[in-house]
Amino acid sequence: MQSTWEEAHSVALREYLDKGLSFAEIARALNQRFGTAYTRNATIGRARRMGLSVPVRPQSVSVMNASKKPDARRIRELRARKLAHVPPPKPSIFERAAALQLRCVAITPRHLALVDLETNDCRYPYGGDAEGEPITFCGHPRREGSSYCTSHFHLTRLPEPVAEPAARTKAPLRLVEAA
């Protein structure tokens, strides 16, 4: 297998591995020593191709203590400390918005439940604004091609913009011969 690593670099890699350096430290040392630009991953790949084993690193203290049962008192203290740094929520976030004044139509809804609606009944909803208030539906015959009756169909559509009349000025036309 062909490699771009010079033999001196491979020998130095082996030496650094024997000293117990990490691959990141080995890459930095090789780059400093030989003026190369090896990355940590390049040193890992080269070590694997050379059949070298990964250096055995001593376990950190947190990994060694991982087998111990966690101390409930310490966990409570950590949670309390973490919660102490959480800012209280702003009260304005939880204030209820002012009720909107909606357009009305002159129709008396039948206030049917969803399960009582027939195929051709208007599905315009009523209620549900207050806590526990049931949501009912209009129930009048619906307009063809819509889920709502004619009154509610127009209520849910934006008003048509009033088209401005075209300018009524007449411009005189002049016929010109082509030259």
C-alpha positions in Angstrom: 0.0 0.0 0.0 1.4 3.4 -1.0 1.5 6.2 1.5 2.4 9.8 1.5 4.0 9.4 4.9 7.8 9.4 4.9 9.5 6.6 6.8 11.0 9.1 9.3 7.5 10.4 10.1 6.2 6.9 10.7 9.1 6.1 13.0 8.4 9.3 15.0 4.7 8.3 15.1 5.6 5.0 16.7 7.9 6.7 19.2 5.2 9.2 20.3 2.7 6.4 20.7 5.1 4.5 22.9 5.5 7.6 25.0 1.7 7.5 25.5 0.8 10.8 23.7 -2.7 11.3 22.3 -3.2 11.4 18.6 -3.8 15.2 18.7 -0.5 15.7 20.6 1.3 13.4 18.2 0.0 15.4 15.2 1.2 18.7 16.8 4.6 17.2 17.6 5.0 15.8 14.0 4.0 19.1 12.4 6.4 21.0 14.7 9.3 18.6 14.1 8.9 18.0 10.3 7.0 21.1 9.2 4.0 19.1 8.0 0.3 19.6 8.3 -0.9 16.3 9.7 -4.3 16.2 11.5 -5.3 14.1 14.4 -7.3 11.9 12.1 -4.4 11.4 9.7 -2.2 10.2 12.6 -5.0 7.8 13.7 -5.3 6.4 10.2 -1.6 6.0 9.8 -1.3 4.2 13.1 -4.1 1.8 12.1 -2.5 1.1 8.7 0.8 0.4 10.5 -1.0 -2.1 12.8 -0.3 -0.1 16.0 -2.7 -0.2 18.9 -4.4 2.8 20.4 -2.5 4.1 23.5 -4.0 3.1 26.8 -5.0 6.3 28.5 -5.6 6.4 32.3 -9.2 6.8 33.2 -10.3 10.1 34.5 -11.6 10.4 38.0 -15.2 10.9 36.9 -15.2 7.7 34.9 -13.7 5.8 37.8 -16.4 7.1 40.2 -19.2 6.3 37.7 -19.8 2.9 39.2 -20.7 4.5 42.6 -24.3 5.1 43.4 -25.2 8.8 43.0 -25.7 10.8 46.2 -29.3 12.0 46.4 -28.5 14.9 48.6 -25.8 16.1 46.2 -28.2 15.8 43.3 -30.8 17.9 45.1 -28.2 20.6 45.9 -27.1 20.7 42.2 -30.7 21.0 41.0 -31.5 23.7 43.6 -28.3 25.6 42.5 -29.3 25.3 38.8 -32.9 26.5 39.5 -31.6 29.4 41.4 -30.0 30.8 38.3 -33.2 30.6 36.2 -34.8 34.0 35.9 -38.5 34.1 36.8 -40.9 34.3 33.8 -42.1 37.8 32.8 -45.7 38.3 33.8 -46.6 40.0 30.5 -46.1 36.7 28.7 -48.9 35.1 30.5 -51.4 38.0 30.4 -54.5 37.2 28.3 -54.9 39.2 25.1 -57.9 41.5 24.8 -60.9 39.9 23.1 -61.3 40.8 19.4 -64.4 42.4 18.1 -65.5 40.2 15.2 -67.9 40.9 12.4 -71.3 39.4 12.9 -74.0 38.0 10.6 -77.7 38.0 11.0 -78.2 34.3 11.4 -79.2 32.2 14.4 -76.9 29.1 14.6 -78.3 25.7 15.4 -75.4 25.0 17.8 -74.8 21.4 16.7 -72.0 19.2 18.0 -69.5 18.0 15.5 -70.8 14.4 15.7 -74.4 15.7 14.9 -73.4 17.5 11.7 -74.7 16.1 8.4 -72.7 16.2 5.2 -74.2 19.4 3.9 -74.3 21.4 7.2 -72.3 24.6 7.8 -69.2 24.0 9.9 -68.7 27.5 11.2 -67.6 27.1 14.9 -69.1 28.9 17.9 -67.9 28.9 21.5 -64.8 27.4 23.1 -63.6 30.9 24.2 -64.1 30.3 27.9 -62.6 27.4 29.9 -64.8 24.4 29.5 -67.2 26.1 27.1 -68.2 23.5 24.4 -67.6 24.2 20.7 -70.7 24.0 18.5 -71.3 24.6 14.8 -73.8 26.6 12.8 -75.5 23.6 11.1 -77.4 25.6 8.4 -77.3 24.3 4.8 -73.9 25.0 3.4 -73.0 26.9 0.2 -71.9 24.7 -2.7 -68.2 24.4 -2.8 -67.7 25.7 0.7 -67.7 24.3 4.3 -69.9 27.3 5.4 -73.4 28.6 4.7 -73.7 31.7 2.5 -73.6 34.1 5.5 -70.6 32.6 7.1 -68.9 32.2 3.7 -69.0 35.9 3.2 -68.0 36.5 6.8 -64.8 34.5 6.4 -63.7 36.2 3.2 -61.9 39.5 3.1 -63.9 42.3 1.6 -63.3 42.8 -2.1 -61.1 45.9 -2.7 -63.0 48.7 -4.3 -61.6 49.1 -7.8 -60.8 52.7 -8.8 -62.5 53.8 -11.9 -60.3 54.2 -14.9 -59.3 57.7 -15.8 -61.9 59.2 -18.1 -59.6 61.5 -19.9 -59.5 60.9 -23.6 -56.1 61.2 -25.3 -56.2 62.3 -28.9 -54.7 59.7 -31.3 -52.6 60.7 -34.2 -51.9 58.5 -37.1 -48.4 58.8 -38.4 -47.1 57.3 -41.6 -44.0 55.1 -41.5 -41.1 56.7 -43.1 
